[in-house]
């Protein structure tokens, strides 16, 4: 059956529109395309949509009394490749479509034909009065209508609408509503432009922040463009140029996101970052050794973060300026100025410069601003005038400025203040002063970290670590990490720790060992700022060794006295140990909310206390340590009214290594659960005991397994936890002298804490059945990989080497995390009948660093070792 003429016309219109649109988008995708031409391209897309709408409006025979109005971004004549075409069908009062079936059918026919012709339409149908009523109640509708323009239809109706809309507009109320809305939006994005997958439209520093400025300026009658704002004195010519440049970059990023995703996608998700970067002409850098030094995506993201940072600064300046202009026009009094010193005033809790050229004439006052902010109670930030003065004085902060002895002394004072350190340095970073003064810091502003466990850019991670160190010295935060707060209370120079936090990752992204490069940088800083020799040496030590303590705690056997002795030799004394412990806890906490947990905290605390005993003169003697733990365990058993010497039958089957690898609390728990069973006459019959309790060191459960040993036991246990959705944080594997496995696991689960009692019963009964049934091992689960792992996979690594005694082997594994990974490894070990003595499971965000102490006849042969390593590498590969 032949198509109707109308349907054929729509098909032709659709084809023509798509072809014309494709030509414009092709130019946008060209890497040689200049961002400054973006507005013209977006306008061309808007014009194409206008032409199609006009033709469809006429073909539908729409009434001459109606008007078709473009609203939102389409109203600005800025149509991004995959954005909706937002229109309003404006009706005269008294012509509501629900009361006129013929009109309603006509409108529905028009809207349907728009969709058929290939327009992604966002439509609304309102009378003139409805528009005004809805705008008065809904700030989103009011904003959308603010940028309206007529596409076709009744001109008089549209002009009447504009007149009435402007008369109803309250600029002051609109300013308040939009700034509150902006704060809510920023909160949704955690108040930072530095998210690793930012939304280039909605995130702080995104395009929406620029649109807010123009909206409130337009509502206040101060202009509709950046040039208008400059002419009105709300922005300087330099600020207008900077805004245009950053707006063009953000807009082009958004346009290319749409093109790469082939849909409306405003988030710079990991999947798209590389392809968008390549569209800008960025290429990855490779070191002379053939290693990837800097990804193309990292270059793009650093450009994005710099633009977002500038937008954030300019947004704050211009919105405050518009607020002052509105107050002046309404005849309201501007906030009174209170002198702070000869250079600064206080204005409504904000620091106000005494003159616009203060920083040009007296550069020393630049850093003095932040020292004043830090030391004066009640100050909330910087005024628009001060922010503008700082923004326009960046060229003054040059090498001469950095070398000035007065500025160096002021910066050291900021670090050495007893309070306000975090707020001052954050504000310095937000205003770009920190990177201008500390030039080495500027290199890591907005630098991404593709290591699967850092959740922040390098500069934000550094400031987060600094915040964490600072909180150890604040009484209101003592409940968070009591030992850290206790140690901090006796620390005499907190600023040394702040300095170490500021420099610990400052050399990231250069290639090479960032710890050693950072050590060189902090040494230079200390020399330039006349830091006393002993303090400088401590800061150098902390930057150089800031990864050491977490490495030892999470990867080595803390039950081995030689491990503790080596670490004690490295830290040298209690002062260095305490400082390193505080920095390490702050550093791990500052990587990502997912990385830190109570179990990591316990490992670090155990290492700290064991090393402290050695540094205090206690020789790392295993027998002395074992006797001390036994005494503590017996005291705990006595408190719980356990039978005298009821523990003896169990303890007689345990060797020194058991007592070295378990603390007194665990030893007492094991004795309480197992002693009666071991002492019973029928204990050799081989029944399995599984016990669970809430973890004594934080979230999750602690699981005790006591069963006759078997080669695939660890694999069976891991398989059960895998199938049940549990994650293993730690595994302590021990075999008694009479051949029983006594294993302890720390596991976590997404289930809520109030379900732990039912959970413990489920684990005890379920795991017991699995171990006693001894059925075939089930295949491991294959969960979906996250976007981040897919986009930035790490090459799996397996290392197998003998320990110092050459009796056991150390198996180290590094890979991207996924469901079933540990079980897959355990199955390989079980297949080769490898015996597991200790497992240290470390999950760092979405990367695992697991270490196993193993033994077995197969490990004595090179060919078998290669087979084991090869099979583990295959198991580590993502599905």
N, C-alpha and C positions, 0 to 999 in steps of 0.2 A: 504494500500500500504506500503510495508516495507521501512524503512529508508535507505538512501544511506550509503555506508561504511564510507564516509567522515563525514557525519552527525553523525553517530554512534560513530566514533572515537572522534569527538569533544565533544559529550556528556560524553564519558568516561573520556576524559582529564579534562573536567570541573568538574566532580564529584571528581576525584582524587585531583585536585588542591584545591577545596573547603574544602575537608576533611583534607588535610595537613595544609591548612591555619587555619582551625578551631582549630586544636591542638595547634598551636602557640598562637592564640588569647586566647585560654582557659587559658594558663599559664599566659598571660598578665593580665587577669581578676582576677586572684587569689590574694586575699588581702595579702597573705604571700610572694608574688613575690617581690624581691628586685629590686629597681630602677637601681642599678648598672648593672643588666643583660639586661637592655633595648636594648642597641645597638646590642647585640647578637640576640635578638628576631626580631628586625627590619631587621637585616641582613638575618635571616632565611626567613622572608617574601619576601625579595628581591631575595634570591636564588631560592625560589619556583617560583617566577614570571619569573626569568631568564630561569629556566628549561622549563617552559611552552612556553616561547617565542622562545627558540631555536628549540623546537620540531615543533611549528607551522611554523617557518621560513623554516625549512627543508621540511615539508609537502607541503608547498606552492611552493617549487621548486624555491626559490629566486635565482637570478643570483649571481654567485660567485664574481662579480665585486662590489656588493653592501655591505654595512656594516650596522648592526643594533646597534645603540648607545643609551645607557641609559643617560638621562639628568636630571637636577634638583635634587630633593631629591632622586629619584631612581638612579641617577648617583652616589650619595654618598653611595649607597647600604643601604639606610635607608628608608624603605617602611612602612609607618604607615598603620594600618588596613584598612582604607577606603580611602586612598589617591589614586590619579591617578597614573598609571604606565606611566610615560612620556618617550617617545622614539623618536628618530630621525632616519629616514631611509636615510642614507647618500649615495649619488650617486656621481660617478665620473663626472667631468665636461664633457659636451657634451651629457649627457644621461638624459636630462629633460624628465619626464614622459609624459608631454603633447605632446611631439614630437614623443613618442614611445607608440602607443596604447597598444601593447602587454605588455610592462613593466608596464604601468599604470594599466592594468587589473590585473596583478600579484600582484602589491602593494595593490590594493583595496581588492583583495581576501585575502591577508595576514591580513590586518587590520580588515576586517570583521570577519575572523576566530578568531582573538583575542577577539573580543567582544562576539562572540558566545561561546567561551571557558570560559567566566567569568572574563576577565580582563577589568578593568576600564581604558581604554587606552586614553592617551593624546598624539597624534601623529603629527609629522611634517615630510615633505619630502622635502629635499633640496640637491642641488649639493654642492660640496666643495666650489666653488666660492660664491654661494648664502649664505652659512653659514657665511663666512667672511664678505660679504657685509652687511648682516642683523645685524650681531654683531656690526659692526662699527656704525650703526645708532640707535640701540635699546639696551639700557643697560640691559633690562630684558632678551633678547635673549643672550646677551653676558654672563650674569651671569649664565644662564641655561647651556650654552655650556662649561663654565669654569669647571664644575664638571662632564663632560662627561666621560663615560667609555664604552668600547666595550663589547657588549653582544655576538654577533656572526657575521659572515660575514667576509669581506675582511679586514685583519689586516693591510696591507700596506696602504690602503686608510685611515683608521682611524689614523695611525701614522702620515701620511702626514698632515692630518687635524690638529692634535695636534701641530705639529711643526709650521705650518703656523699660527695657532691661537695664540700660545705663542709669535711668532714674531710680530704679529700685536697688541699685548696687550700693552697699555700704562698704567703702574701701577698708576702713579700720577693722570691721568685723570679718571681712574677707581675709585680711592679712593675718588676723589671729587664727582663723579656721585653717588656713593653708599651712601656717607654721606648726600648729598642733598636729595636723595630718602628716606633715613631713617628719615630725619627731616620732610619731607612731610607726611610720614606714621605716625610719632608721632603726628603731628598736627591733623591728621584725628581722632586720639584717644585722643585728648585734652591734649597731652603731659604728660600723667600720667599713671603709671602702676596700679593705684588704682581704676580703674573703677569697679563698682559693678558686671558687667558681662564682664570681660576682655576676650580678644582674646589671648589665651596662645601662639599663633604663631606670630601674627602681632602686638599686643599691645607693647608699650614701656616696656622693660624688658622681652619680650617674646623670643621664640626660634629664631625668625628672627634676633634679635639683635646679637645673638651669631653667626649666620650664616654669618652676614655681616663682622664680625671680620675675620673669616676664609677665606671668599671670597677675601677681600683686601689683607690679608696675602699671600694667594695663588697667587694672581695676581702679588704681589711684589716679589715672589720667597722666601718668608720667612717661608714656611712650610704649611702643610695641616692638622695639628692636634694641640691640645693644648700642647702636649709634645714637638712638633716641636717649638712652640712659646716660650716655657720655655727654650729650648736648645739655641735658637737664642737670648735670653735675652730680648725678648719683654714682657714676663710674668714671674713672679717669680714662683717657684714650688708651693707655697701656693696658688697663684692666679689660677694656672692651676688646682689644686685639687678642689678649690671652684667652678670654672666654671664647671668642670666635674660633681660635685655633684648637682649643680643647674640645669644644662642641663638635667641630668637624671630625676630629679623630674618633670621639666616642660614637658619633653618628655613623661613620664609615664602618667601625667595628660592628655596630648593630646591623647595618645593611648586609655586611658580608656574613654575619651569623645567619641571617634569614636565607641567604643564597646557599650556604653550605648545608644548612639543616633542611632546606626546601619546605620550611614552615615558619610560623612566627616563633622564633626562639631568641630570647633576649639574654639568656644566661651564657656566660663563657664557660660552658661545661668542659671537662677534660677531653671528652671525645672530639670536640670541635676546635680546641685551642690551637693545635698544630696546623690544621688545614687553614684556619683563619690567618695564622701567622704567616704561612706560606703565601697566602693571597696578598699580604703586605710586602712580600719579597724577603722576609726573614729566612735565614738558613741556620741550621745547627752548626756550632763550632766544635771541631774535633781537635784534641790535643796532639802534639807530635807523637805521643805514645799510642795514638789511635783510640783514646778514650773520649767519650762524649763530654765536652767541657761545658757547653751552654746550649740548651735546646732553643729551637726557633720559638717555641711557645713561651719560654721564659723571657725572651727579648720582647715579644708582644705584650706579655703581662706587665713587665716593668714599665713599658710605655703607658699601658692602661692605668696602672696605679699612680704614676706621676700625674697623669691628666685628672684622675679622680681626686687626687689630693689637692690640686690647684682649684678644681671646681668646688670642693668643700670649703676652702678658704674664701674664695670669691663669693660663694653663696652666703656665707655668714656676714661678710662685709656689706654686700648690697642689701640684704634683707634688713640689717640694722639701719642702714642709711634711709631706706624707704620708710621704716617705722618712724624715724626722726622727722622725715619730711611730712608724714601724715599728721604727727603731733603738732608740728608747726602750723600746718594749714588749718587744723581744727582749733588753733589758739590755745592748745594745752602747753603747760610749762614743761620745758626740757629739764631732765633730772639735774639737780644741783651738783656742782663740782666741789669736792673736798680735797684740799692739798694733801699729798702724801710726802712730797719733798719738792725740790726746786724743778724737777723734770717731769713729775707725774701728778695726776689728780685721780681721785676715785669718782666714778660716775655710775650710780646705781649698782655698786658692787663690781664694776669693771675698771680696769686700769686705762686711763686716758692720758695720752701724751700732751705735754704743755704746748707743743707747737708741731705743725705737720712736718717741719724739717729738722726735728730734734735729732733723729738718728743720723741724718746727713752731717749735721754740725758736730754732734757728740757721739761717735760710734760706740764709745764705752757704755752708753746707756742701753744698748741693745740687750746685752746679757744682764744688765742691771734690772731690766724689766722683769725677768723671770725670777731673779733673786728676790725682788720686791713682792712678786706674786706668791712666792714660797713662804716668805717670812711675815707677811701682813695678814692677820686673821680677818676673815669675812670677804676676801676677794674671790670672785667666781670666775674671772677670765679677763679677756681683753676687749676693749670697746672697738667699734667699727673703725674709728679714726686710728687707733693704735694698730689694729690688724692691717689696715691699708698702709700705714707708714712702714711696717715690717715687710709687707709684700713688695713695696716699691724700693726698698733699700738693700735688696739682695746682692746687688753688685758691690756694695760697700764691704760685705763679708768675704773678703778675699784673703790671699796669703798673708798680707800685711796685718789684716785684722786678726787672723789666727795666731800670728807670732807676737802680738802685743802683750807684754807682761801683765798689764792691768786686766785684760780680757782673760788671760790664763788664770790669774788669781781669782777673778769672779767666778769662772766656771768651776774651779776647785771648791770654792765656797758653796756653790749650789750642790755639789756632791756631798759636802760635809755637813750640811744643815741637819738638825735633828728631826725635822718633819718636812713633808711636802715634796720629797724627792721625786716620787713617781709622777705626781701631777705636773711638776715643773718640767721634767724631761718629756713627758707626753705632749705638753703644750709646745715645747721647743720643736718637737718632731712635726706636729701638726702645722706649725708656722714655717717649717723648713729651716729654722735657725740651727737646730741640732746638726743637721747634715752640712750646713754651711760652715759652722765652727769646727766640728769634728769631721773633717773631710773624708776620713776613712769610713765613717758611718754612712755618708751619702751614697757610697757604692752599693750598699745592701738595702737601701730603701726600696720597697716594692719588689724585692727579689724573692721568687718562689723557691720552695724546697720540695723537690719531687722524690722524697724518700719514704713516702707512704705512712709516715707517722707524725710529721709536723703538720699542724692544722693552720699555721699562720705564716705570713711572709717573714723573712729573717729579721727585719727591723721590729715588727710587731712581737715576734717571739722574744727578742732581746728585752723589750720593754715589759713583756709579761713576766720574764724571769726576774727582772729588776723589781717588779711589783711583788712577786712572791718572796724575795729576800727581805724586802722592806716589811712585809707583814709579819715576819718572825720577830720583829722588834716592836710590834704594836700590841698593847695589852688586850685590845678587843678581839684579836685573832689567836690568842693563846690556845683556845679550844681546838683549833684545826690540827696543829702538829705540836703537841705539848713538849716533846723532847727538843725539837728545833727552837721553840720559844724559850725553853729553859736555858739552852746553850747560848742563844742570842742575848739573853738578859745579862750574861757575864762577859759579853764580847765588848772590847773597849773601842774599836774603830769600825763601826758599821760601813763607813764609806769605802773601805778597802773591798768589801764584798760587793758593794754597788758598782765599783769600778770594774771588778772582775766580771760581774754580770753584763756590764755594758760592752766588754771586749771579748767575751768568751766565744761568740760566733761571728765576730766582726769580719773575719777573713773568709767567710763562706763564699763559694762560687768562683774562687780564683784558680782552682786546681791545686793539687798538693794537700798537705796536712793543714787544715784550717786552725788546728790547735797551736801548732808551732808558728804559723804565720801570725796568728793573733797574739802570741806571746811576744813576737818582735814589735807588733804595733803598741801593745800596752807598755813595753819597755821604753819605746820612744816617747809615749805620752808622759810617763813618769819622769823621764829626764827633762822634758820640756817644761813640765809643771813643778819641778823641784820637789817631787815626792821623796820623803826620806827613804834611804837605801833599804832598810828592813821591810818597810811597807811595800816598796816597789817589788822586792824579791817575792813577797807573799802573793801579790797580785799576778806576777809572772807565773808563779807556780800554779795558781788556780786556773788561769787561762790555759796553760800548757797541759794540765792534768784533769780538766773538767769532765772528761769522759771515762777516766780510769776507774773511779769508784763504782759507777753503775755497771761497767764491764765486769769487774771482779764479783760484785754482788749477784749479778744475774747470770753469769756464765761459768763461774768457777765454784768448786766445792768448798763451801765455808766450813765444813766439818774437818777439813784437812789443815792441821796446824801450820804446814809449810806455806799454804796460800796466805794465811793471816800474817805470817812472819815476813813474807816477801812484800806484802802491801804495807806493813808497818815500816819496813826499811825505805819504801818509796815516799811515804808521807813524812817521815823523820821525827815529828814531834806532835804533841797534842794540839797545839795551835793550828798547825797545817791541817791536821786531821779534821778538827771541828769546822774550820773554814770550808774545806772541801766537801764535807758532809752537808752543810747548809746550802752551798751552791748546787750540789748534785740534786738534792730534793727539789729545790726551786726550779732547776733546769728541766727535770723530767716532768714536773707539774706544768711547766710552761710550753710543752710541745703540743699537747692536745688533751682535751677532756677524756679521750678514750685510753690514753697511754698509762696514766697514773692509776694505781690501785693500792689497796692496803697491803697486799702481799709484797709488792715491790718495796713499799715503805718498811715492812718488817725485815726484808733481806738487807736493806741499807742500814737499818738500825742494828741488826745483829752484827754486821760487818764493823760498824762503828764501835760497838761495845767490845767486841773481841779484839779489835786493833788497839783500843784504848788500854785494855788490860796488858797487852804486850808492851806498849809504850810506857806504861806505868811500872815496868820492871818485872812483870810476870812472864816467865819463859813460856813459850807455846808448848806446854807439856800435855800430851793427850791424857795420861793417867790422872793428873791433877784436875783437868777439866771434866773428865768422866765422873770422878768422885764428887765434884761440886754439883753436877747435874743430878746425880743419884740422890744426894742429900736433899736438894730442892724437891725432887719428885716424891721422896718419902714423906717430907713434911706435908705436901699436898695430899697424899694418900691418907695420912693420919687425920687430917682435917675432915676427910670424907668418911672416916670411921671404917677404913678397910682393915681386914684381918692382919694381925702382926705376921710379917714375913709371908703374906699371901702372894707377894710379887715374886718370891724367890724362884719358883718353878719356871716362870717366864724369863726372868733375867739370866738364869743359868744357861739359857739357849742363845743369848745375845752376845755379840762381841763388841769390841771397842768402837768399831765404825758406826754401829747403831747409835750408841750414846753420843757420839760426836755429831751425828747428822740430825738429831732430834733434840729439841729443847725440853726443859723439865716438865712443862705443861703437857706436851705430847707424850712423853714417857709415862707420866702418871695416868693419862687417859688410856693409853694402850694397856697398862697393867690392870687398870680397873675393869676393862672390857674382856681381857684375855686370860688373866691369871687363873681364874677358876677353871676355864676350859683346858688349859695346858696341864694343870695339876690333876685333872680327872683321869681315872684309869683308862677310859675308852677314847682318850684324845688322839690316839693313833689311827682312828677309823677314817679320818680324812674329811670330816664335815667342814664346810666353809662358813666363816663368820664375816659379815659385813656390817659395819656400824657407821652411822653418819651423825654429824652435829653441826650447828652453825659455826662457820669459821671463826676462830678466836681472834683473827687479825683483820676482820673486815667482812665484806660481802661474800656471799657464796656459802659453800659447804666444805667441811673437811670429812673425807671418807677414809675409813680404815678397812683394809682387806687382809684377812688371815686365812690362808688356804694352802694345801700342799703345793709346792712349787712345780711348775711345768714350763716348757720352753716358750709356749705361745700365750702365757698368762697376761703379759702387758698388752699384747694385741687384743685379747678378748675384752679386757677392761676398757681399753680405748674404744673398741668397737661398740660396746654398750653405751658409753658416754656419747659417742658420735651419733648413734641412732636415737638417743634420748634428747639431743640438742644441747648437751652440756659442753662447756669449754674448760680444758684443763690448764690451770695456771702453774701448777707445780706437781711433781711426782717424786716421792722418796721411796726408792725400791730397796728392800733388804731381805736377805735370806737367812733364816736362823741356822744355828749349828746342827739342828736335826732335820733340815730340809724343808722348812715351811717358809712360805712367802709372807712377809709382814710389810705391806705397802701402804703408804699414805698419800692421798691425793687432795689437792685444793682445786675445787671446781666452781665455776660460776654459771648462772643460768639467767635468761631474761625474765623468768617468773618472779612474781612479786614476793617480798620477804614474808608477808603474812601466810604464804603457802608453804613455808619451809617445813613445817611439821609433817604435812602430807607428803612433801617432796622427799623428806628423809626416809619415811616409810617406804615410798615407792622405790628409792634407790636401794635400800637394804634388801627388799624382797626381790626386786628385778635383777640386780647384779648377782645375788646369791644363786638364783635359778640359772642364769647364764653360765656361771662358773662351774656349777655342779652338773649341768646338762652336757657340757663339753661337745656341743655340736660344731659343724663346720663354720669357719670364719665367714661372716657376711661381707660382700663387697662394700668398700667405703662409699659414703655419700658424695655426690658431686654437686655442690651448690653453685649458684650463679656468682660470677666474679663481679665485684663492684666496678663502676665506671672508672674509678681512680686506678684500680689495679690493671684494668684493661688498657688504659691510656698510658700509664707509666709502670709497666711491668719491670720487675727486677730480675736479673739473671740468677736462677737458682745456683747455690753454691753448696758443695759438700766437702768437708775436710775430715780425714781420718788419720790420726797420729797417735803414737804410743804416749802414755803418761810418763812422769819422771821415773817411776819404778819399772817401766817396761813390762808390767804385768797386766795392765789394763789399757784400753784405748779410749781416746777422746773423739767423739763424733760430733762435729759442729755443722749445723744446717742453717742456711739463710734462704728465704723464699717469700713470695707473696702469700699472704694468708688466705685460706679458704676452708670451707667446711670439709671435714674428713681428712685433713692433711696429716695430723699426728697419727691417726689410725693407719693411713697408708704407709707411713714410715715404720710403724710397729709391725705391720704385716711382713715387710721385707726382713726386719730383724728376726721375726719368728721363723720365717722360711729358712733362714741360714742358721737357726738354733743359736743365735747370739744372746748372751745373758746380759740383762740390763741391771746396773747397780745404782745409777742415779740419773734422773732426768731433770733438767732445768729448762722449763718452758717459758719463753719470753715473747709476748706479743706486743709489738710496738705499732699501735694503730692498725695498719693493714699489712704489716710485715712481721714475719716471725724470725726469731733468732733462738734456735733450740740447741741445747748441748746435752749430750748423753755420755755417761761413763759406762763402757761395755767391755765384755770379755767373751771368749769362746774359741774353740779349736780352729774355726774357719779363719779367724783373724791372723793366724800364724802363717798363712799362705798368701802370697802376693796376688795370685789369680783370683782367689776368693774375695780378697779385699776389693779388687777392681770390680768384680761382679756386684758386690754389695753397694759400692758407691754408684755404679751405673744404674742399678735398679732403683735406688733412692732418688737419683736425679730424674728418672722417668716418672716416679711417683709425685715429684714436686711440680712437674709440668702442669699448667692449667688445662682443664678439660676443654 
